[in-house]
């Protein structure tokens, strides 16, 4: 059975490196030992490693825990449960939510049908009902937003039941898609048992990742509809046709069946939510190897997946603001306020975070395999806040054996001969393999 499974369109995904990563981890891990995937993210590494070992999947983000559970845990689900779910979600609430958003749904559909770039651009730039409620910006669609907002309040649907529609409808998803996500989400919380909830929720996260109307299929920012001269780009229409017309209900059913049919084994897998220090301190003694793939650039990864986190937490978050030229506005990406910012992304904190990672792993008697992605300075990729040379120097302080292995050439190099790795132009993924000699 295949244990390679893509769940999200994920920045820095290790999906194509799974065999390489697994081989190197198994080289240093006893047969009956557990393995920790410390920055589990989209869960693909955890899923791969679960083939042969008990896995502890850890991440600071709630959506990652949901996905990890769907990939690792066995679920008891009747064959008719999926059909029943889709019948159950056809409630009075779902019909009312569709009716409330119908002015915006019809406006957007007509704009796509008639190739009206002005309206599509206005929806991308001003389409969030929640942002309109905060800022009351004047635009072509202001009246539509005002009507929908008023009807939501009158129908007592201005809370969690319209969460995705209010915040992200028009901007990241079409209004129709966002409404259908809310309907599915309400059904998950209302009709699905707690034991099976994360299976249904993971399928919705994967659906949202597939349909999002952005470049790169992440949530870092909406499509920039205009060029530097203020002219509307033709990509606005092309992306709208490609992404905003995807049938959410159909795609969600497909994802749900994929998750349901995943083969699982009997290993005692565990999922945790917390920062890397918390997780390392809570690991069971059976875990002998830690795989870590922390972020290395100034990009805060939570920015790329904040919509998935809101969908998971369903908590009506406050939206962060930015101040430009003395004027304060809601963030363009409609980001969650106080979203997590990894210390591994912050130059002043990154070295200390890596040192703590090496220290805690070594002191607990565990192996550490650390992923590192080199970058080409001649290209537009962001430089790493901590260099390979720095990482190797810190690793040597805590581990007896430090080895670098390239996914491209599979050459093995000891620390004292690592210089040509530091100078290499090969952009293949590297693993820093850290082990200690067994003490008598």
C-alpha positions as CSV (number, residue, x, y, z in Angstrom):
1,X,0.0,0.0,0.0
2,X,1.2,3.5,-0.7
3,X,2.0,5.8,2.2
4,X,2.7,8.8,0.0
5,X,-0.3,11.2,0.4
6,X,-0.7,14.9,-0.4
7,X,-3.1,16.7,1.8
8,X,-2.4,20.4,1.1
9,X,-0.6,22.6,-1.4
10,X,2.2,23.2,1.1
11,X,5.1,25.5,0.9
12,X,8.3,23.5,1.2
13,X,6.4,20.2,1.0
14,X,8.6,17.1,1.4
15,X,6.3,14.9,-0.7
16,X,8.9,14.2,-3.4
17,X,11.6,13.5,-0.8
18,X,9.7,11.0,1.3
19,X,11.7,7.9,0.2
20,X,14.9,9.7,0.8
21,X,13.9,11.0,4.3
22,X,12.4,7.7,5.3
23,X,15.6,5.8,4.3
24,X,17.9,8.1,6.3
25,X,15.6,8.0,9.4
26,X,15.4,4.2,9.3
27,X,19.2,4.0,9.1
28,X,19.5,5.3,12.7
29,X,16.2,4.2,14.3
30,X,15.8,0.9,16.1
31,X,13.1,-1.3,14.7
32,X,10.6,-1.0,17.6
33,X,11.3,2.6,18.5
34,X,9.1,5.6,17.9
35,X,9.8,8.6,15.6
36,X,8.8,12.2,16.2
37,X,7.8,14.5,13.2
38,X,8.4,17.7,15.1
39,X,7.1,20.2,12.5
40,X,4.5,18.0,11.0
41,X,2.8,20.7,8.8
42,X,0.8,18.9,6.0
43,X,1.5,15.5,7.6
44,X,3.0,13.8,4.6
45,X,6.2,12.8,6.4
46,X,4.3,11.6,9.4
47,X,2.1,9.5,7.1
48,X,5.2,8.0,5.4
49,X,7.0,7.1,8.6
50,X,3.8,5.5,10.1
51,X,4.4,2.7,7.6
52,X,7.0,1.1,9.8
53,X,7.1,2.9,13.2
54,X,4.9,4.6,15.8
55,X,4.8,8.3,15.0
56,X,4.4,11.3,17.2
57,X,3.2,14.2,15.0
58,X,3.8,17.7,16.5
59,X,3.0,21.1,15.3
60,X,2.0,24.5,16.7
61,X,-0.9,24.9,14.3
62,X,-4.3,23.3,14.9
63,X,-5.0,22.4,11.3
64,X,-1.8,20.3,11.3
65,X,-3.1,18.2,14.2
66,X,-6.4,17.6,12.4
67,X,-4.7,16.4,9.3
68,X,-2.2,14.2,11.2
69,X,-5.0,12.5,13.0
70,X,-6.8,11.9,9.7
71,X,-3.7,10.3,8.3
72,X,-2.6,8.2,11.3
73,X,-5.7,7.3,13.3
74,X,-8.1,4.5,12.6
75,X,-11.7,5.6,12.2
76,X,-14.8,3.5,12.5
77,X,-17.1,4.8,9.7
78,X,-20.0,3.0,8.2
79,X,-20.1,2.8,4.4
80,X,-23.3,4.8,4.3
81,X,-22.0,7.5,6.6
82,X,-20.8,9.7,3.8
83,X,-24.1,9.6,1.9
84,X,-26.0,10.3,5.2
85,X,-23.8,13.3,5.9
86,X,-24.6,15.0,2.6
87,X,-28.3,14.4,3.2
88,X,-28.0,15.8,6.7
89,X,-26.4,19.1,5.7
90,X,-29.4,20.1,3.7
91,X,-31.0,22.1,6.6
92,X,-33.0,25.2,6.9
93,X,-29.8,27.0,8.1
94,X,-28.0,26.0,4.9
95,X,-30.8,27.3,2.7
96,X,-31.0,30.5,4.6
97,X,-27.3,31.1,4.4
98,X,-27.4,30.6,0.6
99,X,-30.4,33.0,0.3
100,X,-28.6,35.7,2.4
101,X,-25.5,35.6,0.2
102,X,-27.5,35.3,-3.0
103,X,-27.0,39.0,-4.0
104,X,-23.2,38.6,-3.9
105,X,-23.3,35.1,-5.4
106,X,-25.3,36.3,-8.4
107,X,-23.1,39.4,-8.8
108,X,-20.0,37.3,-8.9
109,X,-21.4,34.6,-11.2
110,X,-22.6,37.2,-13.7
111,X,-19.2,38.9,-13.6
112,X,-17.5,35.6,-14.5
113,X,-20.1,34.8,-17.2
114,X,-19.8,38.3,-18.8
115,X,-16.1,38.6,-18.3
116,X,-16.6,41.8,-16.2
117,X,-13.0,42.4,-14.9
118,X,-14.1,45.6,-13.1
119,X,-16.5,43.8,-10.9
120,X,-14.2,40.8,-10.4
121,X,-11.4,43.1,-9.3
122,X,-13.7,45.0,-6.9
123,X,-14.7,41.7,-5.4
124,X,-11.1,40.7,-4.9
125,X,-10.1,44.0,-3.4
126,X,-13.2,44.8,-1.3
127,X,-15.3,41.6,-1.2
128,X,-15.0,40.6,2.4
129,X,-18.2,41.2,4.3
130,X,-16.3,41.2,7.6
131,X,-13.8,43.8,6.4
132,X,-16.6,45.9,5.1
133,X,-18.3,45.8,8.6
134,X,-15.0,47.1,10.1
135,X,-13.9,49.8,7.5
136,X,-17.1,50.6,5.5
137,X,-15.1,51.3,2.4
138,X,-17.0,52.7,-0.5
139,X,-16.9,50.6,-3.7
140,X,-19.0,49.3,-6.5
141,X,-20.2,46.5,-4.3
142,X,-20.7,48.4,-1.1
143,X,-24.5,48.2,-1.3
144,X,-24.4,44.5,-1.8
145,X,-22.1,44.0,1.2
146,X,-24.3,46.2,3.3
147,X,-27.4,44.2,2.4
148,X,-25.8,40.9,3.1
149,X,-24.4,42.1,6.4
150,X,-27.8,43.3,7.5
151,X,-29.5,40.1,6.5
152,X,-26.9,38.0,8.3
153,X,-27.6,39.9,11.5
154,X,-31.4,39.7,11.1
155,X,-31.1,35.9,10.6
156,X,-28.7,35.5,13.5
157,X,-26.1,34.1,11.2
158,X,-23.4,36.7,11.8
159,X,-21.3,34.3,14.0
160,X,-19.6,31.0,13.4
161,X,-22.2,29.7,11.0
162,X,-21.1,32.2,8.3
163,X,-17.5,32.5,9.3
164,X,-15.7,31.6,6.1
165,X,-18.4,33.3,3.9
166,X,-18.1,36.6,5.9
167,X,-14.3,36.7,6.2
168,X,-13.0,35.2,3.0
169,X,-15.9,35.0,0.5
170,X,-15.1,36.8,-2.8
171,X,-11.5,37.2,-1.8
172,X,-10.0,33.7,-1.3
173,X,-13.1,31.7,-2.5
174,X,-16.1,32.6,-4.6
175,X,-19.1,33.5,-2.4
176,X,-20.8,30.3,-3.4
177,X,-17.8,28.2,-2.5
178,X,-17.4,30.0,0.8
179,X,-21.1,29.4,1.7
180,X,-20.7,25.7,0.9
181,X,-17.6,25.5,3.1
182,X,-19.6,27.0,6.0
183,X,-22.5,24.6,5.4
184,X,-20.1,21.6,5.4
185,X,-18.4,23.0,8.5
186,X,-21.6,23.4,10.4
187,X,-22.6,19.8,9.4
188,X,-19.3,18.5,10.7
189,X,-19.9,20.0,14.1
190,X,-23.5,19.2,14.2
191,X,-23.8,15.7,12.7
192,X,-20.4,14.0,13.0
193,X,-19.4,12.3,16.2
194,X,-16.3,13.7,17.9
195,X,-14.4,10.5,17.2
196,X,-14.8,11.0,13.5
197,X,-14.8,14.8,13.3
198,X,-11.1,15.3,12.3
199,X,-11.5,12.9,9.4
200,X,-14.3,15.1,8.0
201,X,-12.5,18.3,8.9
202,X,-9.2,17.2,7.2
203,X,-11.1,16.6,4.0
204,X,-12.5,20.1,4.2
205,X,-9.0,21.6,4.7
206,X,-7.8,19.7,1.6
207,X,-10.8,21.0,-0.3
208,X,-10.1,24.6,0.7
209,X,-6.5,24.3,-0.3
210,X,-7.4,23.0,-3.7
211,X,-10.0,25.7,-4.6
212,X,-8.4,28.8,-3.1
213,X,-8.2,31.6,-5.7
214,X,-4.6,32.6,-5.4
215,X,-1.2,32.2,-7.1
216,X,0.5,29.2,-5.5
217,X,-2.6,27.9,-3.8
218,X,-1.8,29.3,-0.4
219,X,-3.3,32.1,1.7
220,X,-0.4,34.5,2.0
221,X,-2.4,37.2,0.1
222,X,-5.2,37.5,-2.4
223,X,-4.5,37.9,-6.1
224,X,-3.0,41.2,-7.0
225,X,-5.6,42.3,-9.5
226,X,-3.7,45.4,-10.9
227,X,-0.3,45.9,-12.3
228,X,2.1,48.7,-11.2
229,X,0.2,51.2,-13.4
230,X,-3.1,50.3,-11.9
231,X,-4.4,48.4,-14.9
232,X,-6.4,45.2,-14.3
233,X,-4.6,42.0,-15.2
234,X,-6.2,39.5,-17.4
235,X,-5.2,36.8,-14.9
236,X,-8.1,38.0,-12.7
237,X,-10.6,36.5,-15.1
238,X,-8.5,33.4,-15.9
239,X,-8.0,32.5,-12.3
240,X,-11.6,33.2,-11.5
241,X,-12.8,30.7,-14.1
242,X,-10.2,28.1,-13.1
243,X,-10.6,28.3,-9.3
244,X,-14.0,30.0,-8.4
245,X,-16.1,27.6,-10.5
246,X,-14.8,24.4,-8.8
247,X,-17.7,22.5,-7.3
248,X,-17.0,22.4,-3.5
249,X,-19.6,19.7,-2.6
250,X,-18.3,17.3,-5.3
251,X,-14.6,17.9,-4.5
252,X,-15.2,17.5,-0.8
253,X,-16.9,14.2,-1.3
254,X,-13.9,13.0,-3.3
255,X,-11.5,14.1,-0.5
256,X,-13.6,12.5,2.2
257,X,-13.6,9.2,0.4
258,X,-9.8,9.4,-0.1
259,X,-9.2,10.0,3.6
260,X,-11.7,7.3,4.6
261,X,-10.0,4.7,2.4
262,X,-6.5,5.3,3.7
263,X,-4.9,2.1,5.0
264,X,-3.8,2.3,8.6
265,X,-1.8,0.0,10.9
266,X,-1.8,-0.8,14.6
267,X,1.1,1.3,15.7
268,X,0.2,3.6,18.7
269,X,0.5,7.0,16.9
270,X,0.2,10.2,18.8
271,X,-0.6,13.8,17.7
272,X,0.3,16.9,19.7
273,X,-0.3,20.6,19.4
274,X,2.4,22.9,20.9
275,X,5.7,24.6,20.2
276,X,8.8,22.5,19.6
277,X,10.1,22.8,23.2
278,X,6.8,21.7,24.6
279,X,6.6,18.7,22.3
280,X,10.2,17.6,22.8
281,X,9.7,17.6,26.6
282,X,6.4,15.6,26.3
283,X,7.7,12.8,24.0
284,X,7.3,9.3,25.3
285,X,10.6,7.4,26.1
286,X,9.9,5.1,23.2
287,X,10.8,7.9,20.7
288,X,14.4,7.5,19.7
289,X,14.6,9.7,16.6
290,X,13.3,13.3,15.9
291,X,12.9,14.6,12.4
292,X,12.7,18.4,12.2
293,X,11.9,20.6,9.2
294,X,11.6,24.1,10.7
295,X,11.2,27.2,8.6
296,X,14.5,28.9,7.6
297,X,13.5,32.2,6.0
298,X,11.9,35.4,7.2
299,X,8.6,34.2,5.8
300,X,6.2,33.4,8.7
301,X,4.5,30.2,7.5
302,X,1.3,30.9,9.5
303,X,0.6,33.6,7.0
304,X,0.3,31.0,4.3
305,X,-2.2,28.9,6.2
306,X,-4.2,31.3,8.4
307,X,-7.5,30.6,6.6
308,X,-7.0,26.8,7.3
309,X,-6.3,27.7,11.0
310,X,-9.5,29.8,11.2
311,X,-11.5,27.0,9.5
312,X,-10.1,24.6,12.1
313,X,-10.6,26.7,15.2
314,X,-13.9,28.3,14.0
315,X,-13.3,31.1,16.5
316,X,-14.3,34.4,14.7
317,X,-10.8,35.9,15.1
318,X,-9.9,39.5,15.2
319,X,-8.2,40.6,12.0
320,X,-4.7,42.1,12.2
321,X,-4.1,45.7,11.0
322,X,-1.3,47.5,9.3
323,X,-0.3,51.2,9.4
324,X,0.9,52.8,6.2
325,X,1.8,56.5,6.0
326,X,0.0,57.1,9.3
327,X,-3.2,55.4,8.2
328,X,-4.3,52.1,9.8
329,X,-6.2,49.5,7.8
330,X,-7.2,45.8,8.0
331,X,-4.4,43.6,6.7
332,X,-4.7,42.9,3.0
333,X,-4.6,39.1,3.6
334,X,-7.3,39.3,6.3
335,X,-4.8,37.7,8.7
336,X,-5.7,36.5,12.1
337,X,-4.6,38.8,14.9
338,X,-1.7,37.3,17.1
339,X,-1.1,34.4,14.7
340,X,1.9,32.3,15.5
341,X,5.3,33.6,14.3
342,X,8.0,30.9,14.5
343,X,11.3,31.9,16.3
344,X,13.1,30.0,13.5
345,X,12.0,32.7,11.1
346,X,13.2,35.6,13.3
347,X,16.9,36.5,12.8
348,X,17.4,37.6,16.4
349,X,15.8,34.4,17.8
350,X,16.6,31.7,15.2
351,X,20.1,30.8,16.5
352,X,18.8,30.3,20.0
353,X,15.9,28.3,18.8
354,X,18.1,25.9,16.8
355,X,20.5,25.6,19.8
356,X,17.6,24.7,22.0
357,X,16.4,22.1,19.4
358,X,19.9,20.5,19.4
359,X,20.2,20.6,23.2
360,X,16.9,19.1,24.1
361,X,17.2,16.3,21.5
362,X,20.7,15.4,22.5
363,X,20.1,15.5,26.3
364,X,17.1,13.1,25.9
365,X,19.4,10.6,24.1
366,X,17.6,10.9,20.8
367,X,18.9,11.1,17.2
368,X,18.1,14.3,15.2
369,X,17.6,14.5,11.5
370,X,17.3,18.2,10.4
371,X,16.2,19.1,7.0
372,X,17.9,22.0,5.3
373,X,17.1,23.5,1.9
374,X,20.0,25.4,0.3
375,X,19.2,28.5,-1.8
376,X,20.6,30.1,-4.9
377,X,21.7,33.7,-4.1
378,X,21.4,34.5,-7.8
379,X,17.6,33.8,-7.7
380,X,14.8,35.6,-5.8
381,X,14.6,33.0,-3.0
382,X,14.9,34.4,0.5
383,X,18.2,33.8,2.3
384,X,18.2,31.5,5.3
385,X,18.3,33.3,8.7
386,X,20.7,30.7,9.9
387,X,23.4,29.2,7.6
388,X,24.4,25.6,7.1
389,X,27.8,26.5,8.6
390,X,26.2,27.8,11.8
391,X,24.0,24.8,12.1
392,X,26.9,22.4,11.8
393,X,28.9,24.3,14.3
394,X,26.0,24.1,16.9
395,X,25.3,20.5,16.2
396,X,28.9,19.6,16.9
397,X,28.6,21.0,20.4
398,X,25.8,18.5,21.3
399,X,26.4,15.4,19.1
400,X,29.3,13.0,18.6
401,X,28.5,12.4,15.0
402,X,27.3,14.9,12.5
403,X,26.8,14.0,8.9
404,X,25.3,15.9,5.9
405,X,23.5,13.9,3.2
406,X,22.2,15.3,-0.1
407,X,18.9,14.2,-1.6
408,X,20.4,15.0,-5.0
409,X,23.7,13.0,-5.0
410,X,23.2,10.9,-1.8
411,X,26.9,11.7,-1.0
412,X,27.8,11.3,2.7
413,X,30.1,13.8,4.2
414,X,31.4,14.0,7.8
415,X,31.5,17.4,9.5
416,X,35.3,17.9,8.9
417,X,34.7,17.5,5.1
418,X,31.5,19.5,4.8
419,X,33.0,22.6,3.2
420,X,32.1,21.5,-0.3
421,X,28.5,21.2,0.8
422,X,28.6,24.8,2.0
423,X,30.0,25.9,-1.4
424,X,28.0,23.5,-3.5
425,X,25.6,24.9,-6.2
426,X,23.4,21.8,-5.8
427,X,20.1,23.0,-4.5
428,X,18.9,19.5,-3.5
429,X,17.5,19.1,0.0
430,X,20.1,18.3,2.7
431,X,19.7,16.3,5.9
432,X,21.9,17.0,8.9
433,X,22.1,13.6,10.7
434,X,23.0,14.0,14.3
435,X,23.7,10.9,16.6
436,X,25.6,10.3,19.8
437,X,27.7,7.3,20.6
438,X,26.0,4.8,22.9
439,X,27.3,5.0,26.4
440,X,28.0,1.9,28.5
